[in-house]
């Protein structure tokens, strides 16, 4: 959507110094100089300097010249300027606005407004740059020369490059399930402290496998300019679980890969995707081409889909997205689904994601809010019901999403198309969405994706904005890496979702006297079926037994904290892999939940903890991705932090000097509590705080937890009416969550 197009060449020009490339998240100082054009700026006229919605550059402040992010502004002719900052004062995606108004005087041609971002002259360390990479980070300048509040964008705005810093953490990525003798790859990368893949590596790496892997070298090297090292052509002949340790040349462990399970035979294997993200052409960062390249080459995904907000997708961009999906899609290597995010207002159904089987299909927008070309206005589907009707004969799948708007599946749902709900993204964790579906009797699977706005699909660190979570991943259990294979997995709900980790999960229902497995949901009408003795996640079955055996097989990327076994809305059991006798000096404090379902769901948990009669020997934060937020001990009896949640959770572990003496007090805006250390056990002590599952939980853990692999078997009574939706939620010690899609059993 354009601003005024009146004579931009006469509105002046802007420069920024210094120019060049700057590390993501670093502190820098810049002087942006705007020089007035022919018209100058009239009394009460304005300029704006705007940045993208996705940018998490430090929030400008004007009060403390010794603090970070201080900005000073002056006019070369002495005109008096009023300056303010607003995060939503311009047309999206350029929402974030530095607003400078001439309130006394005016500007003639050649007069200048000098803006110092991170003005260092009185001690400010500078502006904290955005925490993710962008080759063309713009200081976009708009001018209201005539004091009409009609802004004209300068023909060219100054820009810099944001680049990765040196690596501070390492990742080793394997597939999670392959057949014996099949070729696979190991993907290695270093990431800077904000999660950007780094090309500033110069490291020799030593590789050690837990069991023999053919073709695995003993050492590899990542040199300057290398974002990754991909070792293809690996093979394992013996069934079992494999992990690879990555060490430096001194023998120190840098990373441990996720678990790769090798099986003798299987009709289905695992493929990992982030099926939801955006680029700069809508509200994200970096180009759509960069989006697909990152997903394939830096996040090491098997599949992805660009899901831009429909009301920002012009027809030319829709055509370009289809061209890109066709170009990047390669059977057996990397699968791209063409698609978009239907971004309807909450009262009309809320967000949905549309994944097409092939290119060249229509885009049914929720509106043309930011699309100026109205020639295809008649194709709009303004409500979710309209969308489902428009997609009736399309070869596609839909899943419900919660972003700024939330999907109201109680209001609108189509079982023919909407096969899954997205319970996690960078916006947060939303288990209430699957609960809405189960409450309504829907048979939907669970996916997790990122809806990443920072150009990192599949490795979507939240950065320093109010995005509270690392972006999710979906593991699809498919016969082959093709669109047809993955689409079949999505339609059959043969998938599970995670908050970004990769792990092995298998859930099975075993039937004493067999069951009738339907090829599609019988609620859609007559469906073919066949007799089985076992079913997997996502299956829909009719069974005459009063009980089933539920088998759960887990190999995680971090030790298991707990496994919640559920039948629909009921949690049947919370299993912890350790006994009371294994508990030690470690206590865990968790804050979680959200304010409500809408945009203002963020809950602030800034607070402190204090010990009386004991000491903290060591503390460690959980899900602490935003490095601008503090987590620090104050002496050995106090701890303070700043934190927020958007449906997920954060918290900390504390190892105490004495396992049983003293008291712990916690002080946050919503919860103030005190409890005896001796009373903290394996079960949660819960302090409720309203909202949606908003609370603080405190419990005890073993000092060291070795449990990364579990096999559980449970006999589960079946409810005689309605569906029995059997699924699990796994909580890893590192803060990641995993959900299996339910097995739906009715009698």
Secondary structure by P-SEA (a helix, b strand, c coil): cccccccccccccccccccccccccccbbbbbbbbbccccccccccccccccccccccccccccccccbbbbbbbccccbbbbbccccccccccccccccccccccccccbbbbbbcccccccccccccccccccccccbbbbccccccccccccbbbbbbbbbccccbbbbbbbcccccccccbbbbbccccccccccccbbbbbbbbcccccccccccccccccccccccbbbbccbbbbbbbbbcccccccccccbbbbbccccbbbbbbccccccccccccccaaaaaaaacccccccccccccccccccaaaaaaaaaaaaaacccccbbbbbccccccccccccbbbbbbcccccccccccccccccccccccccccaaaaaaaaccccbbbbbbbcccccccccccccccccccccccccbbbaaaaaaaaaaccbbbbbbbbccccccccccccccccccccbbbbbbbcccccaaaaaaaaaacccccccbbbbbbbbbbbbccbbbbbcccccccbbbbbbbccccccccccccccbbbbbbbbbccccccbbbbbcccccccccccccccccccbbbbbbbcccccccccccccccbbbbccccccbbbbcccccccbbbbbccccccccccccccccccbbbbbccccbbbbbbbcccccccccccccccccccccccccccbbbbbcccccccccbbbbbbbccccccccccccbbbbcccbbbbbcccccccc
